[in-house]
Amino acid sequence: METLVLGHREVRALLPMAECIDVMAAALSALARGDAVLPLRSVVAQPDRRGFLGLMPSYLGEPRAIGVKVVTVFPGNLGTPYESHQGAILIFETENGRLLAVVDAGTVTEIRTAAVSGLATRLLARPDATSLAILGSGTQAGVHLEAMRAVRPIRDVRVWSRTEAHGRAFAERHGARFAPSAREAVAGADIVCTVTGAQAPVLEGAWLSPGAHVNAVGASVPPYRELDSDAVAGSRLFVDRRESALNEAEDVRVPIREGRIGEDHIAGELGDLLLDRVAGRTDRREITLFKSLGLAVEDLAAAHHVYARALAGGAGSRLELTGKRHG
């Protein structure tokens, strides 16, 4: 039995941002309809918490597939030759359980994370939003800039980084303006993306302008946190999945523990917005917030899209593995 192996070059070529945003919309709609199975991720932390191993299984009804992402997360890799997220997505078919493909997880995670933020921005940001603040200067900063430009006419980009040299280099590469502080980057911005590895808030609610939309992305497991409680309490909050946010997102869990908000402060999931079950932005001055955690169904849907395109175009390499009975 042959298994298709798809590396980062194939994934990047076969998963353009605009396509991925639509794939994410389909996957989150399926999740909201109940056409997916999504256990909470399992995370194994090294004793020094320098790195984590995440196991993210899921089932998706359309396209029908079952799979798992196995990924390491090493936030300290910024500035090294290695990405912070590395691993593989295994795609199985649902009739006999054959392993169809092994897909580079790092590149899928990179693109689909920003694509989900792009989807949230398409659903929640003001249509005339043109100014963008990015807090962070790593891999996600670049793909988030691409995703924001895919859904809004971005003309003004400001970036701040906890490492000034990295922030200035990012600004030069992408034609952005470097801001010496997070507050100066955020001031007056229509859209704010937080894509840091911070364990303490880098964004304060007091800095946000009326009508802003925020994508909070960088903090996906405790103790990482990017937003202060004012930012969360003062926003109309949406998540990729309610259960995941309440169990894993310190950006949401901390203000709940403080008594600033209740669980009902979550207005809905992106899938609810896509199925018109809840209202999104209610007026131009409302601040909207999308708290991203990243879901296994997003990985599975993106990887399966890459797999299908690879089959059609003859991309990738093939590996002979066991699967059929022998003897």
LINFENHU-V500317 format. One record per residue. N is the residue number from 1. RES is the residue in one letter. OMEGA is omega as a letter, one per 30 degrees, with the letter a starting at -180 (999 if undefined). Layout:
BEGIN
n & res & omega
N & RES & OMEGA
N & RES & OMEGA
END
This chain:
BEGIN
n & res & omega
1 & M & a
2 & E & l
3 & T & l
4 & L & l
5 & V & a
6 & L & a
7 & G & a
8 & H & a
9 & R & l
10 & E & a
11 & V & a
12 & R & a
13 & A & a
14 & L & a
15 & L & l
16 & P & a
17 & M & a
18 & A & l
19 & E & a
20 & C & l
21 & I & l
22 & D & l
23 & V & l
24 & M & l
25 & A & l
26 & A & a
27 & A & a
28 & L & l
29 & S & l
30 & A & l
31 & L & a
32 & A & l
33 & R & a
34 & G & a
35 & D & l
36 & A & l
37 & V & a
38 & L & l
39 & P & l
40 & L & l
41 & R & l
42 & S & a
43 & V & l
44 & V & a
45 & A & l
46 & Q & a
47 & P & l
48 & D & l
49 & R & l
50 & R & a
51 & G & a
52 & F & l
53 & L & a
54 & G & l
55 & L & a
56 & M & l
57 & P & l
58 & S & l
59 & Y & l
60 & L & a
61 & G & a
62 & E & f
63 & P & a
64 & R & a
65 & A & l
66 & I & a
67 & G & a
68 & V & l
69 & K & l
70 & V & a
71 & V & l
72 & T & l
73 & V & l
74 & F & a
75 & P & a
76 & G & a
77 & N & l
78 & L & a
79 & G & l
80 & T & l
81 & P & a
82 & Y & l
83 & E & l
84 & S & a
85 & H & l
86 & Q & l
87 & G & a
88 & A & l
89 & I & l
90 & L & a
91 & I & l
92 & F & l
93 & E & a
94 & T & l
95 & E & a
96 & N & l
97 & G & a
98 & R & l
99 & L & a
100 & L & a
101 & A & l
102 & V & a
103 & V & l
104 & D & a
105 & A & a
106 & G & a
107 & T & l
108 & V & a
109 & T & l
110 & E & a
111 & I & a
112 & R & l
113 & T & l
114 & A & l
115 & A & l
116 & V & l
117 & S & l
118 & G & l
119 & L & l
120 & A & l
121 & T & l
122 & R & a
123 & L & a
124 & L & a
125 & A & l
126 & R & a
127 & P & a
128 & D & l
129 & A & a
130 & T & a
131 & S & a
132 & L & l
133 & A & l
134 & I & l
135 & L & a
136 & G & a
137 & S & l
138 & G & a
139 & T & a
140 & Q & l
141 & A & a
142 & G & a
143 & V & l
144 & H & l
145 & L & l
146 & E & a
147 & A & l
148 & M & l
149 & R & l
150 & A & a
151 & V & l
152 & R & a
153 & P & a
154 & I & l
155 & R & a
156 & D & a
157 & V & l
158 & R & a
159 & V & l
160 & W & l
161 & S & l
162 & R & l
163 & T & a
164 & E & a
165 & A & l
166 & H & l
167 & G & l
168 & R & l
169 & A & l
170 & F & a
171 & A & a
172 & E & a
173 & R & a
174 & H & l
175 & G & l
176 & A & l
177 & R & l
178 & F & l
179 & A & a
180 & P & l
181 & S & l
182 & A & a
183 & R & l
184 & E & l
185 & A & a
186 & V & a
187 & A & l
188 & G & a
189 & A & l
190 & D & a
191 & I & l
192 & V & l
193 & C & l
194 & T & a
195 & V & a
196 & T & l
197 & G & a
198 & A & l
199 & Q & l
200 & A & a
201 & P & l
202 & V & l
203 & L & l
204 & E & a
205 & G & a
206 & A & a
207 & W & a
208 & L & l
209 & S & l
210 & P & l
211 & G & a
212 & A & l
213 & H & a
214 & V & l
215 & N & a
216 & A & a
217 & V & a
218 & G & a
219 & A & a
220 & S & l
221 & V & l
222 & P & g
223 & P & a
224 & Y & a
225 & R & a
226 & E & a
227 & L & l
228 & D & a
229 & S & l
230 & D & a
231 & A & a
232 & V & a
233 & A & a
234 & G & a
235 & S & l
236 & R & a
237 & L & l
238 & F & a
239 & V & l
240 & D & l
241 & R & a
242 & R & a
243 & E & l
244 & S & a
245 & A & a
246 & L & a
247 & N & a
248 & E & a
249 & A & l
250 & E & l
251 & D & l
252 & V & a
253 & R & a
254 & V & l
255 & P & l
256 & I & l
257 & R & l
258 & E & a
259 & G & a
260 & R & l
261 & I & l
262 & G & l
263 & E & a
264 & D & l
265 & H & l
266 & I & a
267 & A & l
268 & G & l
269 & E & l
270 & L & l
271 & G & l
272 & D & l
273 & L & a
274 & L & l
275 & L & l
276 & D & l
277 & R & l
278 & V & l
279 & A & l
280 & G & l
281 & R & a
282 & T & l
283 & D & a
284 & R & a
285 & R & l
286 & E & l
287 & I & l
288 & T & a
289 & L & l
290 & F & l
291 & K & a
292 & S & l
293 & L & a
294 & G & a
295 & L & a
296 & A & l
297 & V & l
298 & E & l
299 & D & a
300 & L & a
301 & A & l
302 & A & a
303 & A & l
304 & H & l
305 & H & l
306 & V & l
307 & Y & a
308 & A & l
309 & R & l
310 & A & l
311 & L & a
312 & A & a
313 & G & l
314 & G & a
315 & A & l
316 & G & l
317 & S & a
318 & R & a
319 & L & a
320 & E & l
321 & L & l
322 & T & a
323 & G & l
324 & K & l
325 & R & l
326 & H & l
327 & G & 999
END
